[in-house]
């Protein structure tokens, strides 16, 4: 993509409403623009990152055997009256009426909708287990939306739902999601720690939040120091095996959100206790028959009987992950994207637009990398070099190839790593080879 044609409305000054790094940098880097309080438009750069994160979430959900569906954003209130949550949910739910004066709502979550689908389609224990997920925009009318996309009113969420014959089988599904979440966040470059958590309005008595430690986190959390070192990003997982030992290796270590903290256990940990603030990026629940009973989501059993299925729900804040990654990876100059979610891998900077040598070399680099499948943002604007450097550091692409007339006389370009700041002068061929690897 040529920057001269790209819609990238960067800002030099920080908007006054931006209180945390991710909000500030997303606005300045031209990733989002506010539509109204807590509601944002995603511009091309931000949308590219959002879709890359979504793709990784989908890959990990598919790998564990979950199947993707898509449910409506607008749901009938009668569904929520069956579960009793229509009145209990509170003012965060946006309640509306259609033209026929029927009560509707903009879905904040989908337990009711998916349970009705299951009720209508599944009858036998032979059809279990089932794990269904979708990725969709949701709305919760926060009383004080703040911190940009981190606590907005409209957000993109992956929510999944498991259906099992009983609690024993339900635990197996729960464990699959537990491990899948560890792998998902690790692939994104994040250290997300699973912590015992309150179930809130979703319900149930088995629940874990996955939190990224950050100074700007909203939750006060505590955990055993060992959890900071555990990583599952590159370990093959057999999801049909017994995953309980893997889950136990995490849950055996103390980790709790503010409402679940235990002073006695924390005192016993001594120097192994870590206290910090955390950003919630995922939450999993198992709530048994809370929804299957009122919806009569029953299946026949092998002995001819009938039981209500055991259910769980599993959420990942896809749009919130964009902010969480920025909070984890930035410096005073801007964002530092992990390569796996970067909007482009390479920022190509032409230091002297209009110079025949520079223009020709940059066109060749751009075409060669594009043909090799490398995503390149080519700064072909006729502006000062300082402005180009500042914008590239701000948007945080992993690599910069800097081409100027002096170096090109000797067939050399400068290669800069955004993460380390290191620069090296290398041959044009070597730069192309390294970026294409």
Buried (B, 14 or more C-beta within 10 A) or exposed (E): BEBEEBEBEBEEEEEEEBEBBBBBBBBBBBBBEBEEEBBBEBBBBBBBBBBBBBEBBBEBBEBBBBEEBEBEEEBBBEBBBBBEBBEEBEEEBBBEEEEEEEBBBBBBBBBBBBBBBBBEEBEEBEEBBBBBBBBBEBBBBBEEBBBBBBBBBBBBBBBBBBBBBBEEBBBBBBBBBBBBBBBBBBBBBBBBBBBBBEBEEBBBEBBBBBBBBBEBBBBBBBBBEBBEEBEBEEEEBEBEEEBBEBBEEBBEBBBBBBEBBEEEEBEEBEEBBBEBBBBBBBBBBBBBBBBBBBBEBBBBEEEEEEBBBBBBBBBBBBBBBBBBBBBBBBEEBBBBBBEBBBBBBBBBBBBBBEBEEBBEBBBEBBEBBEEEEBBBBBBBBEEEBEEBBBBBBBBBBBBBBBBBEEBBEEEBBBBBEBBEEEEEEBEBEBBBEEBBE
